[in-house]
Amino acid sequence: MSENTKTNDINLNIDDALQGIAPALPVIVVRDVPYSYHVATPPDWKVTYIDEEALLPAPRRIKAELNFNRAESLVGYLEIHATAHSKTYLDIDEALSKLKFVAIIDDNGNDEPHWRGHRAVYEPVQSVEWLRWTARTGYSYSQIDFAVWIEDNIADISGGEVDGVKYPTGAEMLALATNFEACSDKHFKSKTNLQSGGIRLELVDDDDDQTRSNLDYFAKFRIGLRVFRGAAEPGYPLEVRLRHAVNGGKLYFTYHLIRPDLVFETAAKELAERIEKESAVAILYGKP
């Protein structure tokens, strides 16, 4: 018997076997793409989808969501993977100081639906100084605590004259805080608004009401803060309102940041403009 005859006999035997079991186990198989099937089986002919994509040498398409912590990383990834349909979505909440970029590489095109499954996410981390100042706004400081706070954060305080308004320097604020600490054994007498725009506190010795110490301080001071960690931009200017309260003859101080939401919005927009320019991918404001 020749080799061809043996092969033909084997094929015939397989065909006979399949014909014998088919009536007992009827199955309908529909192949969509390689390694992907829809199978219908009795008795109710329920359809089951079987995807053996893992057996392929490579996935059919990219499905990924990457999270970056630097704008440069997001830009670099978009430079490699972005297509004509790619878009970046910016979700911003100025009041809560929250910002999130979501780049969809395979976004929908004009009348062309796409899977939108390839994404790159960048949530800027707020700088240490921004978190520190925003977390303590409205907090009441004792004289000593206020002096320590100013000393620890003196690098953020920027003085000088801006648009005709004079702001104390970091050194002046520290001297002010130190004087308050030195007067801890005195009680509050009165306050008078100064022409300079500041406020004068008059503290009186407990032993002698005629002995007065006049301490001048400005009702507002100015700080410069980076909003996002690792950002290359200089600190954004932010006005701070200083308030006082008296409790048991002792002074307490509270600062309030003036419209930090506007500063955050400005920093977010400038960051978005830089990412859009460097990545050449359009940015849309909203959630994807």
C-alpha positions in Angstrom: 0.0 0.0 0.0 1.4 3.4 -1.0 1.8 6.4 1.4 -1.0 8.3 -0.4 -3.4 5.4 0.1 -2.7 5.4 3.9 -3.3 9.1 4.2 -6.6 8.8 2.3 -7.7 5.9 4.6 -7.0 8.1 7.7 -9.0 11.0 6.4 -11.9 8.7 5.6 -11.9 7.2 9.1 -12.0 10.7 10.7 -14.8 11.8 8.4 -16.8 8.6 9.4 -16.2 9.3 13.1 -17.4 12.9 12.8 -20.5 11.8 11.0 -21.2 9.3 13.6 -21.2 11.7 16.6 -22.6 14.8 14.9 -26.3 13.8 15.3 -25.7 13.1 19.0 -23.8 16.4 19.7 -25.0 19.0 17.3 -22.9 22.2 17.6 -23.0 25.4 15.6 -19.7 27.3 15.5 -19.3 30.7 13.9 -15.8 32.0 13.6 -15.6 35.9 13.7 -11.9 36.5 13.5 -9.0 34.2 14.1 -9.1 32.7 17.6 -12.6 34.1 18.2 -15.8 32.0 18.1 -19.5 32.0 18.8 -20.7 28.5 19.8 -24.3 27.4 20.0 -25.1 24.2 21.8 -28.3 22.2 22.6 -30.7 21.8 24.1 -31.6 25.5 24.3 -28.9 26.6 21.8 -27.4 29.1 24.2 -24.7 31.1 22.4 -21.3 31.3 24.1 -18.5 33.6 23.0 -15.0 32.2 23.1 -12.0 34.5 22.6 -8.6 33.0 22.5 -6.8 36.2 21.8 -4.2 35.2 24.4 -3.0 32.5 21.9 -2.2 35.2 19.3 1.5 36.4 19.1 0.2 39.9 19.8 -3.1 41.6 20.9 -5.5 42.6 18.2 -5.5 46.3 19.5 -4.0 48.2 22.3 -6.0 48.2 25.5 -4.3 50.1 28.3 -4.7 52.9 30.9 -1.4 54.3 32.0 -1.0 56.8 34.9 1.7 59.4 34.8 2.9 61.8 37.6 4.7 64.2 35.4 3.5 66.3 32.4 6.6 65.5 30.5 5.8 61.8 30.7 2.3 62.3 29.3 3.6 64.5 26.5 6.3 61.9 25.6 3.7 59.1 25.5 1.4 61.1 23.2 4.3 61.9 20.9 4.8 58.1 20.4 1.2 56.9 20.2 -1.1 59.7 19.3 -3.1 59.5 16.0 -5.2 62.0 14.1 -8.2 61.0 16.3 -6.5 61.3 19.7 -7.8 63.9 22.2 -7.0 64.9 25.7 -9.8 65.7 28.2 -9.3 68.1 31.1 -11.5 67.8 34.2 -10.9 70.7 36.6 -12.5 71.6 39.9 -11.0 75.0 41.0 -12.9 75.0 44.3 -11.5 71.7 45.4 -8.1 72.2 43.7 -8.5 69.0 41.6 -7.2 68.5 38.1 -7.1 65.5 35.8 -6.0 64.9 32.2 -7.3 61.9 30.3 -5.8 61.3 26.9 -7.7 58.9 24.7 -5.4 57.6 22.0 -8.1 55.7 20.0 -10.8 58.3 20.4 -13.7 58.6 18.0 -13.2 60.5 14.7 -15.6 62.3 12.4 -18.3 59.7 11.9 -15.7 57.0 12.7 -16.3 55.1 15.9 -13.3 53.8 17.7 -12.8 51.6 20.8 -11.6 54.4 23.2 -9.7 51.8 25.2 -6.2 53.2 25.0 -5.9 55.9 27.6 -3.2 57.9 29.4 -4.0 59.7 32.6 -2.1 62.5 34.3 -3.3 63.9 37.7 -0.9 66.6 38.7 0.3 66.4 42.3 0.0 69.6 44.3 3.2 71.1 45.5 4.2 70.8 49.2 3.9 74.6 49.7 0.4 74.8 48.1 -0.9 72.0 50.3 0.6 73.5 53.4 -0.8 77.0 52.9 -4.3 75.9 51.7 -4.6 73.3 54.5 -4.0 75.9 57.2 -6.1 78.8 55.9 -8.6 79.8 58.5 -6.6 78.1 61.3 -6.2 80.0 64.5 -2.6 80.5 65.7 -1.4 81.5 69.1 1.4 84.1 69.2 4.1 81.5 69.5 2.6 79.2 66.9 2.2 82.1 64.5 5.9 83.0 64.9 7.0 79.4 64.2 4.7 79.2 61.2 6.1 82.4 59.7 9.7 81.2 60.3 9.1 77.8 58.8 7.5 79.3 55.6 9.4 82.6 55.3 10.7 81.6 51.8 7.1 81.7 50.4 6.5 85.3 51.5 7.2 88.0 48.9 7.2 91.7 49.9 7.6 94.9 48.0 5.2 97.3 46.3 2.7 96.1 43.7 0.3 98.4 42.0 0.7 101.0 44.7 0.1 98.5 47.5 3.0 97.8 49.9 3.4 94.3 51.2 5.7 93.2 54.1 8.7 91.1 53.3 9.4 87.8 54.9 11.9 89.4 57.3 9.3 92.0 58.3 6.7 89.4 58.9 9.1 87.4 61.0 10.0 90.5 63.0 6.3 91.1 63.5 5.7 87.6 64.7 8.7 87.7 67.1 7.4 91.0 68.6 4.1 89.4 69.2 5.8 86.5 71.0 7.8 88.9 73.2 4.6 90.6 74.3 2.9 87.4 75.5 2.5 88.9 79.0 0.5 91.9 77.8 -3.2 92.3 77.0 -5.0 93.8 74.1 -5.9 97.5 74.4 -7.1 98.9 71.1 -6.5 98.9 67.4 -6.2 101.8 64.9 -6.2 101.7 61.1 -3.1 103.3 59.6 -2.9 105.3 56.4 -0.5 102.8 55.1 -3.3 100.2 54.9 -2.1 98.3 57.9 -3.4 98.0 61.4 -1.8 99.0 64.7 -2.3 96.9 67.8 -1.7 98.5 71.2 -0.7 96.1 73.9 -0.7 97.2 77.5 1.4 95.8 80.4 -0.6 94.2 83.1 1.4 96.1 85.7 1.2 99.5 84.1 -1.6 100.6 81.8 0.4 103.7 80.8 3.2 101.6 79.3 2.3 100.7 75.7 3.9 98.8 72.9 2.8 99.7 69.4 3.1 96.9 66.9 2.4 97.7 63.2 1.4 95.0 60.8 -0.2 95.0 57.4 -3.7 93.6 57.1 -2.5 91.7 53.9 0.7 90.1 52.9 1.7 88.3 49.7 3.1 84.9 49.0 4.3 83.1 45.9 3.5 79.4 45.5 4.0 76.7 42.9 0.7 75.0 42.5 1.9 71.7 41.1 4.9 69.5 42.2 7.7 69.4 39.7 6.3 72.4 37.8 8.9 74.6 36.1 6.9 77.8 36.5 7.7 80.3 39.3 5.5 80.7 42.2 2.1 82.3 41.5 1.4 85.4 43.6 -1.4 85.1 46.1 -2.7 87.7 48.6 -3.3 86.6 52.2 -5.5 88.4 54.6 -4.4 88.5 58.3 -6.9 88.6 61.1 -6.7 88.7 64.8 -8.9 87.6 67.8 -8.6 88.2 71.5 -9.3 85.4 74.0 -8.5 85.8 77.7 -6.3 88.8 77.0 -4.2 86.9 74.5 -3.9 87.5 70.8 -4.6 84.8 68.2 -4.0 85.2 64.5 -5.7 83.7 61.5 -4.8 84.0 57.8 -7.1 83.6 54.9 -6.0 83.0 51.3 -7.8 85.4 48.9 -9.4 83.5 46.0 -6.9 80.6 45.7 -9.3 79.0 43.2 -8.4 81.7 40.7 -4.7 81.0 41.1 -5.4 77.3 40.7 -7.4 77.9 37.6 -4.6 80.1 36.1 -2.0 77.4 36.8 -4.2 74.7 35.4 -4.8 76.6 32.2 -1.2 77.4 31.7 -0.3 73.7 32.2 -3.0 72.6 29.8 -1.7 75.0 27.1 1.8 73.7 27.5 0.7 70.0 27.3 -1.4 70.8 24.2 1.4 72.7 22.5 4.1 70.1 23.2 2.0 67.0 22.4 0.1 68.5 19.4 -3.1 66.8 20.7 -6.2 68.9 21.2 -7.4 69.5 24.8 -11.2 69.5 25.5 -12.5 70.7 28.9 -14.8 68.0 30.4 -14.9 64.3 31.3 -14.4 61.8 28.5 
